[in-house]
Amino acid sequence: MISQICRVWSRIASLLAARADLAEMGRDPRRDLLAGLTVAIVALPLALGFGVSSGLGAEAGLATAVVAGALAALFGGSNLQVSGPTGAMTVVLVPIVGQYGPGGVLTVGLMAGVMLVVLAALRAGKYMQYVPAPVVEGFTLGIACVIGLQQVPNALGVSKPEGDRVLVVTWRAVEEFVHAPNWTAVGFAVAVAVVMLVGARWRPTVPFSIVAVIAATVVAQAAGLDAAKPIGDLPSGLPAPSLSFLDLGSLGTLLAPAVAVAALAALESLLSASVADGMTVGQKHDPDRELFGQGLANIAAPLFGGVPATGAIARTAVNVRTGASSRLAALTHAAILAVIVFAAAPLVSKIPLAALAGVLLATAIRMVEVGSLRAMAKATRSDALILVLTAVATLALDLVYAVIIGLVVAGALALRAVAKQARLDQVPLDRGDHSAEEHALLAEHIVAYRIDGPLFFAAAHRFLLELTEVADVRVVILRMSRVSTMDATGALVLKDAAEKLTRRGIRVLASGIRTGQRQVLDSVGALELLRHEGQEYATTPEAIRGAREYLQSVGILPVLPTQKHRTPSTSNEEALR
């Protein structure tokens, strides 16, 4: 009992912040503080925009960036990760808001946070590495398209139409704009997006998003443009933590959306942390700690009215590029946003919604890596198919369903490719110590097959057809030393083939059966059918001698004078199995 408690405590301790993290924060604080300031400037319009897009308002986006950003930075598994509201999460939250309201979203975020902590305790972070690159690229492309389409109502200056499907909402917004055009809003959105995209190419280190938003706000206020609808009043500070939104009776109903949010938070956060590792030298995140940190962040954020958070790839990339070396940068980003919430809420409330839409439109465009998409499309047809299916499913269905579809299709195509590697080849009998006359007689009555590659459910039935078509022989020898893996289906297929051949009077022998294969064959009752009088053959020459003795015993081969058997050399032993 004591040992179990010690193991549990050791596991919990491994997920908590360590002294090494604090030591790293003191190595180069100046660079980290500067990086945190830069990230905060970039994150402000994004936090506001994603809060508005989620349906809970700009204040929810700011609360998430401050609370979740600080906790994930402190307890997460990456020194460089920046967390907060993201476009991918917004895509999931919009239909939840429509169906369950703001309280439902906060409850879902709390439940998802608990699930992430459980995943961390179960060491589930390592499974991120099994998500294929085409699924990630297709997922990212689909998210970019959805984020862009979500901004259409604000970019056109129309009220957001009813509906939970982004394509339907976009179409209705366009129809409304056609009947009552608002070119001022369009001008702001396009101008901000163009400034961000052109500026990023001209001076990548300058945060043009905040520059464009400030310029748009100044122009809107100076010119008195009523058509440029502002964010509206924001509270001067974070609300007091509260669980008033929690309805215990609705937990069962919200379980499925919570699973979707937790899955997306885990996927996006671990992907973002991996991107940060790839952009640096010597940095490596702990996936389980990252899930733990994101779990705590998502448990706390709803208490302050925040939406679910994840690691943010764009903000993390800015953090790395501006020289961050420890968690201090992400903590600084959260602290600066907190100061803005308390000190500059009246100014922030005047930002035009169309300007924020322009920021998110530019962000969506920059998410699409054309080079990566082109590389995936050229790699193989399977990769291209997985990418397109995942992207279309993301746009038409749901992010989690899209990832599941991508993984299922990728798994099926991978199994198909592995199954094609399995072969059944007829091989000539080794003459060994037999005379030419005896070898000719043996060849008339014995056929040897070598099985190469995996013998499992995706490839096994092809072998059944080939083996059972053998004709005009009395003994079939299966050389199995090159079988790389075997499952119960493969063993059952071999058993079925052996039974059918035996009913036709053909004896089936096997050589080179490995220990793992023997266990599988024995479990389904196939091993006895591949033995001759209980004897296993380690090499093919031994199996041939056993076949010859059998043919002699039934009078098919004459009993020849006993000849001295040669022992195979060590170098040839594997080839003869």
Backbone hydrogen bonds, N-H to C=O, Kabsch-Sander energy under -0.5 kcal/mol:
donor,donor_aa,acceptor,acceptor_aa,energy
5,I,1,M,-2.1
6,C,2,I,-2.4
7,R,3,S,-2.1
8,V,4,Q,-2.3
9,W,5,I,-2.6
10,S,6,C,-2.5
11,R,7,R,-2.2
12,I,8,V,-2.4
13,A,9,W,-2.9
14,S,10,S,-1.7
15,L,11,R,-0.6
15,L,12,I,-1.2
16,L,12,I,-0.6
16,L,13,A,-0.9
21,D,18,A,-0.6
22,L,18,A,-1.2
23,A,19,R,-2.5
24,E,20,A,-2.2
25,M,21,D,-1.4
26,G,22,L,-0.7
26,G,23,A,-1.0
27,R,24,E,-1.3
28,D,24,E,-0.6
32,D,28,D,-1.7
33,L,29,P,-2.8
34,L,30,R,-2.1
35,A,31,R,-2.5
36,G,32,D,-2.7
37,L,33,L,-2.0
38,T,34,L,-2.2
39,V,35,A,-2.5
40,A,36,G,-2.2
41,I,37,L,-1.9
42,V,38,T,-1.9
43,A,39,V,-3.0
44,L,40,A,-2.0
46,L,42,V,-0.8
47,A,43,A,-3.4
48,L,44,L,-2.4
49,G,45,P,-2.7
50,F,46,L,-3.0
51,G,47,A,-1.8
52,V,48,L,-2.2
53,S,49,G,-2.7
54,S,50,F,-1.8
55,G,51,G,-0.8
55,G,52,V,-0.9
56,L,51,G,-0.9
57,G,51,G,-1.4
60,A,57,G,-0.8
61,G,57,G,-1.2
62,L,58,A,-2.1
63,A,59,E,-2.3
64,T,60,A,-2.1
65,A,61,G,-2.2
66,V,62,L,-2.2
67,V,63,A,-2.6
68,A,63,A,-0.5
68,A,64,T,-1.2
69,G,64,T,-1.2
70,A,66,V,-1.7
71,L,67,V,-2.3
72,A,68,A,-2.6
73,A,69,G,-1.4
74,L,70,A,-1.9
75,F,71,L,-2.8
76,G,72,A,-1.9
84,G,310,T,-2.3
90,T,86,T,-2.0
91,V,87,G,-1.9
92,V,88,A,-1.1
93,L,89,M,-2.2
94,V,90,T,-2.0
96,I,92,V,-0.8
97,V,93,L,-2.8
98,G,94,V,-2.1
99,Q,95,P,-1.7
100,Y,96,I,-3.2
101,G,96,I,-0.6
101,G,97,V,-1.8
104,G,100,Y,-0.7
105,V,101,G,-1.5
106,L,102,P,-2.2
107,T,103,G,-2.2
108,V,104,G,-2.5
109,G,105,V,-2.4
110,L,106,L,-2.0
111,M,107,T,-2.6
112,A,108,V,-2.7
113,G,109,G,-2.1
114,V,110,L,-1.8
115,M,111,M,-2.2
116,L,112,A,-2.2
117,V,113,G,-1.9
118,V,114,V,-2.1
119,L,115,M,-2.5
120,A,116,L,-2.2
121,A,117,V,-2.2
122,L,118,V,-1.7
123,R,120,A,-1.5
124,A,119,L,-2.4
126,K,123,R,-0.5
127,Y,124,A,-1.5
128,M,125,G,-1.5
129,Q,126,K,-1.2
130,Y,127,Y,-1.5
131,V,128,M,-1.9
135,V,132,P,-0.5
136,V,132,P,-1.7
137,E,133,A,-2.7
138,G,134,P,-2.5
139,F,135,V,-2.5
140,T,136,V,-2.5
141,L,137,E,-2.5
142,G,138,G,-2.5
143,I,139,F,-2.4
144,A,140,T,-2.4
145,C,141,L,-2.0
146,V,142,G,-2.3
147,I,143,I,-3.1
148,G,144,A,-2.2
149,L,145,C,-2.3
150,Q,146,V,-2.4
151,Q,147,I,-1.0
151,Q,148,G,-0.7
152,V,149,L,-1.3
155,A,151,Q,-2.7
156,L,152,V,-2.1
157,G,153,P,-0.6
158,V,153,P,-2.5
166,V,164,D,-0.5
169,V,165,R,-2.6
170,T,166,V,-2.5
171,W,167,L,-2.1
172,R,168,V,-2.3
173,A,169,V,-2.2
174,V,170,T,-2.2
175,E,171,W,-2.2
176,E,172,R,-2.3
177,F,173,A,-2.3
178,V,174,V,-2.3
179,H,175,E,-1.6
180,A,176,E,-1.7
186,V,182,N,-1.6
187,G,183,W,-2.5
188,F,184,T,-2.2
189,A,185,A,-2.5
190,V,186,V,-2.7
191,A,187,G,-2.5
192,V,188,F,-2.6
193,A,189,A,-2.2
194,V,190,V,-2.7
195,V,191,A,-2.6
196,M,192,V,-2.2
197,L,193,A,-2.5
198,V,194,V,-3.0
199,G,195,V,-2.3
200,A,196,M,-1.9
201,R,197,L,-1.0
202,W,198,V,-2.0
203,R,199,G,-3.2
206,V,203,R,-1.7
208,F,206,V,-1.9
210,I,207,P,-0.6
211,V,207,P,-1.4
212,A,208,F,-2.8
213,V,209,S,-2.2
214,I,210,I,-2.5
215,A,211,V,-2.3
216,A,212,A,-2.5
217,T,213,V,-2.3
218,V,214,I,-2.6
219,V,215,A,-2.4
220,A,216,A,-2.4
221,Q,217,T,-2.3
222,A,218,V,-2.9
223,A,219,V,-2.4
224,G,220,A,-0.6
225,L,220,A,-1.9
226,D,224,G,-1.2
228,A,225,L,-1.1
229,K,227,A,-1.5
231,I,351,I,-1.7
232,G,349,S,-2.4
237,G,235,P,-1.8
242,S,303,L,-1.8
246,L,243,L,-1.8
248,L,246,L,-0.6
250,S,247,D,-1.9
251,L,248,L,-1.1
254,L,250,S,-2.0
255,L,252,G,-0.9
258,A,254,L,-2.1
259,V,255,L,-2.3
260,A,256,A,-2.1
261,V,257,P,-2.4
262,A,258,A,-2.8
263,A,259,V,-2.6
264,L,260,A,-2.3
265,A,261,V,-2.8
266,A,262,A,-2.5
267,L,263,A,-2.5
268,E,264,L,-3.0
269,S,265,A,-2.1
270,L,266,A,-2.3
271,L,267,L,-2.1
272,S,268,E,-2.6
273,A,269,S,-2.4
274,S,270,L,-1.9
275,V,271,L,-2.1
276,A,272,S,-2.2
277,D,273,A,-2.0
278,G,274,S,-2.1
279,M,275,V,-1.1
280,T,277,D,-1.2
286,D,77,G,-2.0
290,E,286,D,-2.3
291,L,287,P,-2.0
292,F,288,D,-2.1
293,G,289,R,-2.9
294,Q,290,E,-2.5
295,G,291,L,-2.2
296,L,292,F,-2.4
297,A,293,G,-2.3
298,N,294,Q,-2.2
299,I,295,G,-1.6
300,A,296,L,-2.1
301,A,297,A,-2.5
303,L,300,A,-0.9
304,F,300,A,-0.7
304,F,301,A,-1.4
305,G,302,P,-1.7
306,G,301,A,-2.7
307,V,60,A,-0.6
310,T,84,G,-2.0
312,A,82,V,-3.0
313,I,311,G,-0.6
316,T,312,A,-2.5
317,A,313,I,-2.4
318,V,314,A,-2.0
319,N,315,R,-2.2
320,V,316,T,-2.3
321,R,317,A,-2.6
322,T,318,V,-1.8
323,G,320,V,-1.7
324,A,319,N,-2.0
329,A,326,S,-1.2
331,L,327,R,-2.3
332,T,328,L,-2.5
333,H,329,A,-2.2
334,A,330,A,-1.8
335,A,331,L,-2.3
336,I,332,T,-2.6
337,L,333,H,-1.8
338,A,334,A,-1.8
339,V,335,A,-2.0
340,I,336,I,-2.2
341,V,337,L,-2.2
342,F,338,A,-2.0
343,A,339,V,-3.0
344,A,340,I,-2.4
348,V,344,A,-2.5
349,S,345,A,-2.1
350,K,347,L,-1.4
351,I,348,V,-1.7
353,L,229,K,-3.3
356,L,352,P,-1.5
357,A,353,L,-2.3
358,G,354,A,-2.0
359,V,355,A,-1.8
360,L,356,L,-2.2
361,L,357,A,-2.4
362,A,358,G,-2.3
363,T,359,V,-2.1
364,A,360,L,-2.5
365,I,361,L,-2.1
366,R,362,A,-2.3
367,M,363,T,-1.2
368,V,364,A,-0.6
368,V,365,I,-1.0
369,E,367,M,-0.8
370,V,368,V,-1.0
373,L,369,E,-2.3
374,R,370,V,-2.7
375,A,371,G,-2.2
376,M,372,S,-2.5
377,A,373,L,-2.4
378,K,374,R,-1.8
379,A,375,A,-1.4
380,T,376,M,-0.8
384,A,380,T,-2.0
385,L,381,R,-2.5
386,I,382,S,-2.5
387,L,383,D,-2.4
388,V,384,A,-2.4
389,L,385,L,-2.7
390,T,386,I,-2.5
391,A,387,L,-2.3
392,V,388,V,-2.7
393,A,389,L,-2.6
394,T,390,T,-2.2
395,L,391,A,-1.9
396,A,392,V,-2.8
397,L,393,A,-2.8
398,D,393,A,-0.6
402,A,398,D,-2.5
403,V,399,L,-2.1
404,I,400,V,-2.5
405,I,401,Y,-3.0
406,G,402,A,-2.6
407,L,403,V,-2.7
408,V,404,I,-2.7
409,V,405,I,-2.7
410,A,406,G,-2.5
411,G,407,L,-2.7
412,A,408,V,-2.6
413,L,409,V,-2.5
414,A,410,A,-2.3
415,L,411,G,-2.5
416,R,412,A,-2.1
417,A,413,L,-2.2
418,V,414,A,-2.5
419,A,415,L,-2.9
420,K,416,R,-1.6
421,Q,417,A,-0.6
421,Q,418,V,-1.2
422,A,419,A,-1.2
423,R,452,D,-2.3
425,D,450,R,-2.2
427,V,448,A,-2.5
434,H,431,R,-2.4
439,H,435,S,-2.9
440,A,436,A,-1.9
441,L,437,E,-1.8
442,L,438,E,-2.7
443,A,439,H,-2.4
444,E,440,A,-1.1
445,H,441,L,-0.9
445,H,442,L,-1.0
446,I,442,L,-2.2
447,V,475,V,-2.2
448,A,427,V,-0.6
449,Y,477,I,-3.0
450,R,425,D,-3.0
451,I,449,Y,-0.5
451,I,479,R,-2.3
452,D,423,R,-2.6
452,D,450,R,-0.6
453,G,482,R,-1.8
455,L,485,T,-3.3
456,F,454,P,-0.6
459,A,456,F,-2.1
460,A,456,F,-2.3
462,R,459,A,-0.6
463,F,459,A,-0.7
463,F,460,A,-0.9
464,L,460,A,-1.4
465,L,461,H,-1.7
466,E,462,R,-1.8
467,L,463,F,-3.0
468,T,464,L,-2.2
469,E,465,L,-0.6
469,E,466,E,-0.6
470,V,467,L,-1.5
474,R,445,H,-2.7
475,V,445,H,-1.9
476,V,507,R,-3.1
477,I,447,V,-2.7
478,L,476,V,-0.5
478,L,509,L,-2.6
479,R,449,Y,-3.7
479,R,477,I,-0.6
480,M,478,L,-0.8
480,M,511,S,-2.8
481,S,577,R,-0.5
483,V,480,M,-1.5
484,S,453,G,-1.3
484,S,482,R,-0.7
485,T,453,G,-0.5
487,D,455,L,-1.4
491,A,487,D,-2.2
492,L,488,A,-2.7
493,V,489,T,-2.4
494,L,490,G,-2.1
495,K,491,A,-2.4
496,D,492,L,-2.7
497,A,493,V,-2.7
498,A,494,L,-2.8
499,E,495,K,-2.5
500,K,496,D,-2.3
501,L,497,A,-2.4
502,T,498,A,-2.4
503,R,499,E,-2.3
504,R,500,K,-0.9
505,G,502,T,-2.0
506,I,501,L,-2.7
507,R,474,R,-2.8
507,R,505,G,-0.5
509,L,476,V,-3.1
509,L,507,R,-0.5
510,A,530,L,-1.1
511,S,478,L,-2.6
512,G,537,Y,-1.6
513,I,537,Y,-0.5
518,R,514,R,-2.8
519,Q,515,T,-1.7
520,V,516,G,-1.5
521,L,517,Q,-3.0
522,D,518,R,-2.5
523,S,519,Q,-1.8
524,V,520,V,-1.0
525,G,522,D,-1.0
526,A,521,L,-2.6
527,L,521,L,-0.9
530,L,526,A,-0.9
530,L,527,L,-0.8
531,R,528,E,-1.1
532,H,535,Q,-1.4
533,E,531,R,-0.6
535,Q,532,H,-1.4
537,Y,510,A,-0.9
538,A,536,E,-0.6
540,T,576,L,-3.9
543,A,539,T,-1.7
544,I,540,T,-2.6
545,R,541,P,-2.3
546,G,542,E,-2.3
547,A,543,A,-2.4
548,R,544,I,-2.8
549,E,545,R,-2.5
550,Y,546,G,-1.9
551,L,547,A,-2.5
552,Q,548,R,-2.4
553,S,549,E,-2.1
554,V,550,Y,-1.5
555,G,552,Q,-1.1
556,I,551,L,-2.4
557,L,551,L,-1.3
560,L,558,P,-0.9
572,N,569,S,-0.6
573,E,569,S,-1.3
574,E,570,T,-0.6
576,L,572,N,-1.4
577,R,573,E,-0.6
577,R,574,E,-0.9
